[in-house]
Amino acid sequence: MGARAKDRGDWLLHDVADYRQIGIVSLYWVLLFSMYFVEECRNVVFFAGACYLSFLNAVVIHNHLHKGMFKSRPLNRIFRGVLSFGALYPASANLASHNIVHHHFDDDGKPDWAAPDNVSFSWHLLNLLHFPNVVGPNTFNGVSRWAQTTRQQDFRRQYLLEQLFAFGLTGVLFVFDFWTTLFFILLPQLWGARGILRINLIQHDGCDVTSEWNHSRNFVGKWFNWVMCNNGYHTIHHNRAGLHWSALAEAHERECVSRMDPSLDEPSMVLYLLRTFVFHFRRPAQRDVAAAEVGADRIELADRAVRRAEAEAEAVAS
């Protein structure tokens, strides 16, 4: 796959598919600053578009922190700052919270900071709504602990620079126009940051995180994944985190489908959300989804502890 990514690159990017991600982030900034500077743009259409693109900005953070898209390391670091402003949190937090901890469902034997069982309301819709209020503090407390112990020497510096840019630029906008910034900058920023946290509940609730192939729910709609840069294919992403997002659909079909419970491939996220959180009151009972792995041809994967160590070693390489 490394050769494939190299062959698909140009002078700027490792993979030209990432121009789609640059386009997403660029359009998001255009909408935010159009609303800030142009009064006529302060309407529900621009606001809704900015909130949606804020969520996609968080998706790009996820992809970029797994595989930096630029061939230039300084450009990758600068782009982290750009992404951090869009989500109002330092993008490098994903290194610890997602790449190292969440991908292996634990923090050296302790539960995943964003595990679905962090919430336990009887009314399942409340679990979805409240989830960011619990896992957000869990995540940033965990990242702070990791930052104090990591051997990655420049993580804290990069993390601080991203905070300064994200909060600093937002603060400057507040100084010049408080109410416009509050409603048309801050609210979209928070929408994406909170939305991406909820994805952890959506993709893992009711799955068996102890299994190799039935730990995640996938959303396999073609157009959904075009917009989401293939982030609907979550099982293969966990197991082959080094794959570029553009290769996930093919790898999902090749490696995951025959080893997964069919219920973990959902054709539509919207229909799943309606069925699970709106049309039903209680949380669905967990099924023995890992039974689908019995009898399937085995694929050799490195132990999760090994994959975790590799993720930490590569955490700030790009």
TORKOL-4160 file (C-alpha; in steps of 0.2 Angstrom, whole numbers, padded with zeros to 4 digits, m for minus):
318
<pt num="1" X="0000" Y="0000" Z="0000"/>
<pt num="2" X="0015" Y="0011" Z="0003"/>
<pt num="3" X="0019" Y="0010" Z="m0016"/>
<pt num="4" X="0001" Y="0014" Z="m0020"/>
<pt num="5" X="0001" Y="0030" Z="m0010"/>
<pt num="6" X="0017" Y="0035" Z="m0017"/>
<pt num="7" X="0012" Y="0032" Z="m0035"/>
<pt num="8" X="m0004" Y="0043" Z="m0032"/>
<pt num="9" X="0005" Y="0058" Z="m0026"/>
<pt num="10" X="0011" Y="0074" Z="m0034"/>
<pt num="11" X="0024" Y="0087" Z="m0029"/>
<pt num="12" X="0013" Y="0093" Z="m0014"/>
<pt num="13" X="0003" Y="0078" Z="m0008"/>
<pt num="14" X="0007" Y="0060" Z="m0004"/>
<pt num="15" X="m0010" Y="0055" Z="m0012"/>
<pt num="16" X="m0020" Y="0067" Z="m0024"/>
<pt num="17" X="m0036" Y="0061" Z="m0016"/>
<pt num="18" X="m0032" Y="0073" Z="m0002"/>
<pt num="19" X="m0036" Y="0088" Z="m0012"/>
<pt num="20" X="m0054" Y="0083" Z="m0007"/>
<pt num="21" X="m0049" Y="0086" Z="0011"/>
<pt num="22" X="m0041" Y="0103" Z="0007"/>
<pt num="23" X="m0057" Y="0108" Z="m0002"/>
<pt num="24" X="m0067" Y="0103" Z="0013"/>
<pt num="25" X="m0057" Y="0114" Z="0025"/>
<pt num="26" X="m0055" Y="0128" Z="0013"/>
<pt num="27" X="m0074" Y="0129" Z="0010"/>
<pt num="28" X="m0077" Y="0128" Z="0029"/>
<pt num="29" X="m0066" Y="0143" Z="0031"/>
<pt num="30" X="m0074" Y="0153" Z="0017"/>
<pt num="31" X="m0091" Y="0150" Z="0026"/>
<pt num="32" X="m0085" Y="0155" Z="0043"/>
<pt num="33" X="m0077" Y="0171" Z="0037"/>
<pt num="34" X="m0091" Y="0175" Z="0025"/>
<pt num="35" X="m0103" Y="0175" Z="0040"/>
<pt num="36" X="m0090" Y="0185" Z="0051"/>
<pt num="37" X="m0087" Y="0199" Z="0038"/>
<pt num="38" X="m0103" Y="0199" Z="0027"/>
<pt num="39" X="m0119" Y="0203" Z="0036"/>
<pt num="40" X="m0130" Y="0196" Z="0022"/>
<pt num="41" X="m0121" Y="0179" Z="0025"/>
<pt num="42" X="m0127" Y="0177" Z="0043"/>
<pt num="43" X="m0142" Y="0166" Z="0039"/>
<pt num="44" X="m0148" Y="0148" Z="0042"/>
<pt num="45" X="m0141" Y="0142" Z="0026"/>
<pt num="46" X="m0123" Y="0148" Z="0029"/>
<pt num="47" X="m0124" Y="0143" Z="0047"/>
<pt num="48" X="m0130" Y="0125" Z="0044"/>
<pt num="49" X="m0117" Y="0123" Z="0030"/>
<pt num="50" X="m0103" Y="0129" Z="0042"/>
<pt num="51" X="m0109" Y="0117" Z="0056"/>
<pt num="52" X="m0109" Y="0102" Z="0043"/>
<pt num="53" X="m0092" Y="0107" Z="0037"/>
<pt num="54" X="m0086" Y="0109" Z="0055"/>
<pt num="55" X="m0090" Y="0090" Z="0057"/>
<pt num="56" X="m0081" Y="0086" Z="0041"/>
<pt num="57" X="m0066" Y="0097" Z="0047"/>
<pt num="58" X="m0065" Y="0085" Z="0062"/>
<pt num="59" X="m0065" Y="0070" Z="0050"/>
<pt num="60" X="m0050" Y="0078" Z="0041"/>
<pt num="61" X="m0041" Y="0080" Z="0058"/>
<pt num="62" X="m0044" Y="0061" Z="0060"/>
<pt num="63" X="m0037" Y="0057" Z="0043"/>
<pt num="64" X="m0023" Y="0070" Z="0044"/>
<pt num="65" X="m0017" Y="0064" Z="0061"/>
<pt num="66" X="m0016" Y="0046" Z="0055"/>
<pt num="67" X="m0007" Y="0050" Z="0038"/>
<pt num="68" X="0000" Y="0068" Z="0036"/>
<pt num="69" X="m0006" Y="0073" Z="0019"/>
<pt num="70" X="0008" Y="0084" Z="0014"/>
<pt num="71" X="0026" Y="0079" Z="0009"/>
<pt num="72" X="0032" Y="0093" Z="0019"/>
<pt num="73" X="0033" Y="0090" Z="0037"/>
<pt num="74" X="0032" Y="0109" Z="0041"/>
<pt num="75" X="0016" Y="0110" Z="0030"/>
<pt num="76" X="0008" Y="0096" Z="0040"/>
<pt num="77" X="0012" Y="0105" Z="0056"/>
<pt num="78" X="0004" Y="0121" Z="0050"/>
<pt num="79" X="m0011" Y="0112" Z="0043"/>
<pt num="80" X="m0014" Y="0105" Z="0060"/>
<pt num="81" X="m0015" Y="0123" Z="0067"/>
<pt num="82" X="m0028" Y="0127" Z="0053"/>
<pt num="83" X="m0038" Y="0112" Z="0058"/>
<pt num="84" X="m0037" Y="0116" Z="0076"/>
<pt num="85" X="m0045" Y="0133" Z="0074"/>
<pt num="86" X="m0059" Y="0124" Z="0064"/>
<pt num="87" X="m0063" Y="0113" Z="0079"/>
<pt num="88" X="m0057" Y="0124" Z="0093"/>
<pt num="89" X="m0046" Y="0110" Z="0100"/>
<pt num="90" X="m0028" Y="0106" Z="0097"/>
<pt num="91" X="m0028" Y="0093" Z="0083"/>
<pt num="92" X="m0013" Y="0084" Z="0090"/>
<pt num="93" X="m0025" Y="0078" Z="0104"/>
<pt num="94" X="m0030" Y="0065" Z="0092"/>
<pt num="95" X="m0013" Y="0057" Z="0093"/>
<pt num="96" X="m0015" Y="0051" Z="0111"/>
<pt num="97" X="m0034" Y="0050" Z="0112"/>
<pt num="98" X="m0038" Y="0041" Z="0095"/>
<pt num="99" X="m0022" Y="0034" Z="0087"/>
<pt num="100" X="m0015" Y="0026" Z="0103"/>
<pt num="101" X="m0029" Y="0024" Z="0115"/>
<pt num="102" X="m0045" Y="0022" Z="0106"/>
<pt num="103" X="m0038" Y="0011" Z="0092"/>
<pt num="104" X="m0034" Y="m0002" Z="0104"/>
<pt num="105" X="m0049" Y="0001" Z="0116"/>
<pt num="106" X="m0039" Y="0004" Z="0131"/>
<pt num="107" X="m0026" Y="0015" Z="0139"/>
<pt num="108" X="m0013" Y="0002" Z="0146"/>
<pt num="109" X="m0027" Y="m0009" Z="0153"/>
<pt num="110" X="m0039" Y="0005" Z="0158"/>
<pt num="111" X="m0055" Y="0008" Z="0148"/>
<pt num="112" X="m0055" Y="0018" Z="0132"/>
<pt num="113" X="m0058" Y="0036" Z="0136"/>
<pt num="114" X="m0072" Y="0037" Z="0123"/>
<pt num="115" X="m0080" Y="0020" Z="0127"/>
<pt num="116" X="m0099" Y="0019" Z="0124"/>
<pt num="117" X="m0102" Y="0013" Z="0142"/>
<pt num="118" X="m0097" Y="0030" Z="0148"/>
<pt num="119" X="m0116" Y="0034" Z="0147"/>
<pt num="120" X="m0130" Y="0023" Z="0153"/>
<pt num="121" X="m0147" Y="0032" Z="0152"/>
<pt num="122" X="m0162" Y="0021" Z="0149"/>
<pt num="123" X="m0167" Y="0033" Z="0135"/>
<pt num="124" X="m0154" Y="0030" Z="0122"/>
<pt num="125" X="m0156" Y="0047" Z="0114"/>
<pt num="126" X="m0150" Y="0055" Z="0130"/>
<pt num="127" X="m0134" Y="0044" Z="0129"/>
<pt num="128" X="m0131" Y="0051" Z="0111"/>
<pt num="129" X="m0134" Y="0069" Z="0117"/>
<pt num="130" X="m0124" Y="0068" Z="0133"/>
<pt num="131" X="m0110" Y="0058" Z="0127"/>
<pt num="132" X="m0098" Y="0073" Z="0122"/>
<pt num="133" X="m0101" Y="0080" Z="0140"/>
<pt num="134" X="m0093" Y="0064" Z="0147"/>
<pt num="135" X="m0080" Y="0059" Z="0135"/>
<pt num="136" X="m0074" Y="0076" Z="0131"/>
<pt num="137" X="m0067" Y="0079" Z="0149"/>
<pt num="138" X="m0061" Y="0061" Z="0149"/>
<pt num="139" X="m0051" Y="0063" Z="0133"/>
<pt num="140" X="m0042" Y="0080" Z="0138"/>
<pt num="141" X="m0038" Y="0074" Z="0155"/>
<pt num="142" X="m0030" Y="0058" Z="0147"/>
<pt num="143" X="m0021" Y="0068" Z="0134"/>
<pt num="144" X="m0014" Y="0079" Z="0148"/>
<pt num="145" X="m0008" Y="0064" Z="0157"/>
<pt num="146" X="0000" Y="0057" Z="0141"/>
<pt num="147" X="0009" Y="0073" Z="0137"/>
<pt num="148" X="0018" Y="0072" Z="0153"/>
<pt num="149" X="0025" Y="0055" Z="0151"/>
<pt num="150" X="0027" Y="0053" Z="0132"/>
<pt num="151" X="0044" Y="0051" Z="0125"/>
<pt num="152" X="0039" Y="0061" Z="0109"/>
<pt num="153" X="0049" Y="0077" Z="0113"/>
<pt num="154" X="0040" Y="0090" Z="0102"/>
<pt num="155" X="0022" Y="0084" Z="0106"/>
<pt num="156" X="0020" Y="0097" Z="0120"/>
<pt num="157" X="0027" Y="0111" Z="0109"/>
<pt num="158" X="0016" Y="0107" Z="0094"/>
<pt num="159" X="0001" Y="0105" Z="0105"/>
<pt num="160" X="0004" Y="0122" Z="0113"/>
<pt num="161" X="0006" Y="0130" Z="0096"/>
<pt num="162" X="m0011" Y="0123" Z="0090"/>
<pt num="163" X="m0019" Y="0129" Z="0106"/>
<pt num="164" X="m0012" Y="0147" Z="0104"/>
<pt num="165" X="m0018" Y="0148" Z="0086"/>
<pt num="166" X="m0035" Y="0140" Z="0089"/>
<pt num="167" X="m0040" Y="0150" Z="0104"/>
<pt num="168" X="m0029" Y="0165" Z="0100"/>
<pt num="169" X="m0038" Y="0168" Z="0083"/>
<pt num="170" X="m0055" Y="0165" Z="0090"/>
<pt num="171" X="m0051" Y="0177" Z="0104"/>
<pt num="172" X="m0046" Y="0190" Z="0092"/>
<pt num="173" X="m0062" Y="0188" Z="0082"/>
<pt num="174" X="m0072" Y="0190" Z="0099"/>
<pt num="175" X="m0063" Y="0206" Z="0103"/>
<pt num="176" X="m0068" Y="0214" Z="0086"/>
<pt num="177" X="m0086" Y="0207" Z="0085"/>
<pt num="178" X="m0092" Y="0197" Z="0101"/>
<pt num="179" X="m0109" Y="0192" Z="0096"/>
<pt num="180" X="m0105" Y="0188" Z="0078"/>
<pt num="181" X="m0091" Y="0177" Z="0084"/>
<pt num="182" X="m0102" Y="0169" Z="0097"/>
<pt num="183" X="m0115" Y="0163" Z="0085"/>
<pt num="184" X="m0107" Y="0161" Z="0068"/>
<pt num="185" X="m0089" Y="0156" Z="0073"/>
<pt num="186" X="m0090" Y="0147" Z="0090"/>
<pt num="187" X="m0106" Y="0137" Z="0088"/>
<pt num="188" X="m0100" Y="0129" Z="0072"/>
<pt num="189" X="m0083" Y="0125" Z="0079"/>
<pt num="190" X="m0091" Y="0117" Z="0094"/>
<pt num="191" X="m0104" Y="0108" Z="0083"/>
<pt num="192" X="m0090" Y="0098" Z="0074"/>
<pt num="193" X="m0080" Y="0095" Z="0089"/>
<pt num="194" X="m0094" Y="0087" Z="0099"/>
<pt num="195" X="m0101" Y="0078" Z="0084"/>
<pt num="196" X="m0085" Y="0069" Z="0081"/>
<pt num="197" X="m0085" Y="0063" Z="0099"/>
<pt num="198" X="m0103" Y="0056" Z="0096"/>
<pt num="199" X="m0096" Y="0045" Z="0082"/>
<pt num="200" X="m0087" Y="0034" Z="0095"/>
<pt num="201" X="m0104" Y="0029" Z="0102"/>
<pt num="202" X="m0112" Y="0027" Z="0085"/>
<pt num="203" X="m0098" Y="0016" Z="0078"/>
<pt num="204" X="m0095" Y="0005" Z="0093"/>
<pt num="205" X="m0110" Y="0004" Z="0104"/>
<pt num="206" X="m0117" Y="m0014" Z="0104"/>
<pt num="207" X="m0101" Y="m0021" Z="0096"/>
<pt num="208" X="m0088" Y="m0033" Z="0104"/>
<pt num="209" X="m0072" Y="m0023" Z="0106"/>
<pt num="210" X="m0063" Y="m0038" Z="0112"/>
<pt num="211" X="m0064" Y="m0046" Z="0095"/>
<pt num="212" X="m0053" Y="m0043" Z="0080"/>
<pt num="213" X="m0067" Y="m0040" Z="0066"/>
<pt num="214" X="m0083" Y="m0036" Z="0075"/>
<pt num="215" X="m0078" Y="m0021" Z="0086"/>
<pt num="216" X="m0085" Y="m0008" Z="0075"/>
<pt num="217" X="m0101" Y="m0003" Z="0065"/>
<pt num="218" X="m0098" Y="0002" Z="0047"/>
<pt num="219" X="m0109" Y="0014" Z="0036"/>
<pt num="220" X="m0106" Y="0008" Z="0018"/>
<pt num="221" X="m0116" Y="0020" Z="0008"/>
<pt num="222" X="m0107" Y="0026" Z="m0008"/>
<pt num="223" X="m0111" Y="0044" Z="m0007"/>
<pt num="224" X="m0110" Y="0045" Z="0011"/>
<pt num="225" X="m0092" Y="0039" Z="0010"/>
<pt num="226" X="m0087" Y="0050" Z="m0004"/>
<pt num="227" X="m0092" Y="0065" Z="0007"/>
<pt num="228" X="m0084" Y="0057" Z="0023"/>
<pt num="229" X="m0068" Y="0052" Z="0015"/>
<pt num="230" X="m0072" Y="0034" Z="0018"/>
<pt num="231" X="m0074" Y="0036" Z="0037"/>
<pt num="232" X="m0089" Y="0025" Z="0036"/>
<pt num="233" X="m0077" Y="0010" Z="0035"/>
<pt num="234" X="m0072" Y="0009" Z="0053"/>
<pt num="235" X="m0067" Y="m0009" Z="0055"/>
<pt num="236" X="m0054" Y="m0010" Z="0042"/>
<pt num="237" X="m0047" Y="0007" Z="0048"/>
<pt num="238" X="m0045" Y="0000" Z="0066"/>
<pt num="239" X="m0036" Y="m0015" Z="0060"/>
<pt num="240" X="m0026" Y="m0007" Z="0046"/>
<pt num="241" X="m0023" Y="0011" Z="0053"/>
<pt num="242" X="m0009" Y="0013" Z="0041"/>
<pt num="243" X="m0020" Y="0012" Z="0025"/>
<pt num="244" X="m0024" Y="0029" Z="0017"/>
<pt num="245" X="m0042" Y="0032" Z="0018"/>
<pt num="246" X="m0045" Y="0031" Z="m0001"/>
<pt num="247" X="m0040" Y="0012" Z="0000"/>
<pt num="248" X="m0053" Y="0008" Z="0014"/>
<pt num="249" X="m0068" Y="0003" Z="0004"/>
<pt num="250" X="m0058" Y="m0010" Z="m0006"/>
<pt num="251" X="m0050" Y="m0017" Z="0009"/>
<pt num="252" X="m0066" Y="m0018" Z="0019"/>
<pt num="253" X="m0073" Y="m0029" Z="0005"/>
<pt num="254" X="m0058" Y="m0040" Z="0005"/>
<pt num="255" X="m0054" Y="m0043" Z="0023"/>
<pt num="256" X="m0069" Y="m0038" Z="0034"/>
<pt num="257" X="m0086" Y="m0043" Z="0026"/>
<pt num="258" X="m0083" Y="m0062" Z="0027"/>
<pt num="259" X="m0077" Y="m0060" Z="0046"/>
<pt num="260" X="m0091" Y="m0048" Z="0052"/>
<pt num="261" X="m0109" Y="m0050" Z="0058"/>
<pt num="262" X="m0119" Y="m0043" Z="0043"/>
<pt num="263" X="m0128" Y="m0032" Z="0055"/>
<pt num="264" X="m0112" Y="m0021" Z="0058"/>
<pt num="265" X="m0113" Y="m0015" Z="0039"/>
<pt num="266" X="m0126" Y="m0002" Z="0039"/>
<pt num="267" X="m0131" Y="0005" Z="0022"/>
<pt num="268" X="m0137" Y="0022" Z="0029"/>
<pt num="269" X="m0131" Y="0032" Z="0045"/>
<pt num="270" X="m0147" Y="0042" Z="0044"/>
<pt num="271" X="m0158" Y="0027" Z="0044"/>
<pt num="272" X="m0148" Y="0019" Z="0058"/>
<pt num="273" X="m0149" Y="0035" Z="0069"/>
<pt num="274" X="m0167" Y="0036" Z="0067"/>
<pt num="275" X="m0170" Y="0018" Z="0070"/>
<pt num="276" X="m0159" Y="0017" Z="0085"/>
<pt num="277" X="m0161" Y="0034" Z="0094"/>
<pt num="278" X="m0177" Y="0041" Z="0088"/>
<pt num="279" X="m0190" Y="0027" Z="0085"/>
<pt num="280" X="m0184" Y="0016" Z="0100"/>
<pt num="281" X="m0183" Y="0022" Z="0118"/>
<pt num="282" X="m0171" Y="0009" Z="0125"/>
<pt num="283" X="m0153" Y="0005" Z="0121"/>
<pt num="284" X="m0152" Y="m0011" Z="0110"/>
<pt num="285" X="m0146" Y="m0026" Z="0118"/>
<pt num="286" X="m0129" Y="m0032" Z="0114"/>
<pt num="287" X="m0128" Y="m0046" Z="0102"/>
<pt num="288" X="m0114" Y="m0060" Z="0100"/>
<pt num="289" X="m0108" Y="m0052" Z="0084"/>
<pt num="290" X="m0091" Y="m0060" Z="0086"/>
<pt num="291" X="m0098" Y="m0077" Z="0082"/>
<pt num="292" X="m0096" Y="m0072" Z="0064"/>
<pt num="293" X="m0077" Y="m0074" Z="0066"/>
<pt num="294" X="m0079" Y="m0092" Z="0070"/>
<pt num="295" X="m0073" Y="m0103" Z="0055"/>
<pt num="296" X="m0068" Y="m0088" Z="0045"/>
<pt num="297" X="m0050" Y="m0089" Z="0037"/>
<pt num="298" X="m0038" Y="m0080" Z="0049"/>
<pt num="299" X="m0028" Y="m0065" Z="0044"/>
<pt num="300" X="m0013" Y="m0062" Z="0054"/>
<pt num="301" X="m0013" Y="m0045" Z="0063"/>
<pt num="302" X="0000" Y="m0040" Z="0075"/>
<pt num="303" X="m0006" Y="m0040" Z="0093"/>
<pt num="304" X="m0015" Y="m0025" Z="0099"/>
<pt num="305" X="m0001" Y="m0021" Z="0111"/>
<pt num="306" X="0012" Y="m0021" Z="0097"/>
<pt num="307" X="0001" Y="m0010" Z="0086"/>
<pt num="308" X="m0001" Y="0002" Z="0101"/>
<pt num="309" X="0018" Y="0003" Z="0103"/>
<pt num="310" X="0020" Y="0006" Z="0084"/>
<pt num="311" X="0006" Y="0020" Z="0085"/>
<pt num="312" X="0015" Y="0029" Z="0099"/>
<pt num="313" X="0032" Y="0028" Z="0090"/>
<pt num="314" X="0025" Y="0035" Z="0074"/>
<pt num="315" X="0013" Y="0048" Z="0083"/>
<pt num="316" X="0023" Y="0064" Z="0079"/>
<pt num="317" X="0032" Y="0058" Z="0064"/>
<pt num="318" X="0023" Y="0068" Z="0051"/>
